[in-house]
Amino acid sequence: MKELILTCGIPASGKSTAIKTLYPNAKVISPDNFIGYTKEDPWTGEKVKEAWNKANDTLLESFGKGEEFIVFDAMFLKPWLRIKYVNWALQYDYYVSCLYCPIPFKIALARNEERDEFRKIPIKSMIKMYDSLEEPTYEEGFFLILRA
């Protein structure tokens, strides 16, 4: 059974940590892996776009190879952001699950403050993302929704 797991949650909600704990041997694809988070290589809007393109290309390549277990680690805050990935997975005969990481906002803010200087998310952005988060549903096409 080939499976894709999408993560869903705001920054600092524990998505990447949960993946490392629950799926230590999974192939993990994340746009964050393609973005610079240093003073010498700072985050920019153009780099985010490029990172998502690279992550998408990697995902499609993995589907084409028939890799058994893939985790796509990103926020996926809204159904309209998730549907493209659900549809891609279904086209390649993958089951699609969601690892949902709801978290109290105060905890996410505290974790965000512990991040390296160049990985911190501005508070206004954190508030906007928290307010826009929509819980995933089975109607979106998920085989399973796990709450971490």
Residue pairs with C-beta under 8 A, 6 or more apart in sequence:
1 68
1 95
2 66
2 67
2 68
2 69
2 92
2 93
2 94
2 95
3 68
3 69
3 70
3 94
3 95
3 96
3 97
3 143
4 59
4 70
4 71
4 72
4 85
4 89
4 94
4 95
4 96
4 97
5 23
5 26
5 69
5 70
5 71
5 72
5 96
5 97
5 98
5 99
6 72
6 74
6 76
6 82
6 85
6 86
6 96
6 97
6 98
6 99
7 15
7 16
7 18
7 19
7 71
7 72
7 73
7 74
7 75
7 76
7 98
7 99
7 100
7 101
8 15
8 75
8 76
8 77
8 82
8 98
8 99
8 100
8 101
8 133
8 135
8 136
9 15
9 75
9 100
9 101
9 102
9 103
9 133
10 75
10 77
10 103
10 108
10 126
10 129
10 130
10 133
11 75
11 108
11 112
11 121
11 126
11 129
12 103
12 107
12 108
12 109
12 111
12 112
12 115
12 121
12 126
13 101
13 102
13 103
13 108
13 111
14 101
14 103
14 111
14 148
15 73
15 75
15 99
15 101
15 148
16 30
16 32
16 73
18 99
18 101
18 148
19 26
19 28
19 71
19 73
19 99
22 99
22 148
23 69
23 71
25 69
26 69
26 70
26 71
27 62
27 67
27 69
27 70
27 71
28 70
28 71
28 73
29 55
29 58
29 59
29 62
29 70
29 71
29 72
29 73
30 55
30 72
30 73
30 74
31 48
31 51
31 52
31 54
31 55
31 74
32 51
32 73
32 74
33 51
33 55
34 47
34 50
34 51
34 54
34 55
35 43
35 47
35 48
35 51
36 42
36 43
36 47
37 43
37 116
37 118
37 119
38 118
39 118
42 118
43 118
55 72
55 74
59 70
59 72
59 85
59 88
60 88
62 70
63 70
63 88
63 89
63 92
63 94
64 92
66 92
70 94
71 99
72 85
75 81
75 129
76 82
76 85
76 98
76 136
77 129
77 132
77 133
77 134
78 132
78 133
78 134
79 134
79 136
79 137
79 140
82 98
82 136
82 140
83 140
83 141
85 96
86 96
86 140
86 141
86 142
87 141
89 95
89 96
90 96
90 141
95 143
95 144
96 141
96 142
96 143
97 142
97 143
97 144
97 145
97 146
98 136
98 140
98 142
98 144
98 145
98 146
99 146
99 148
100 135
100 136
100 145
100 146
100 147
100 148
101 147
101 148
102 133
102 135
102 147
105 126
105 127
105 130
108 126
108 130
109 123
109 126
112 120
112 121
112 126
113 120
115 121
121 129
136 142
136 145
137 145
138 145
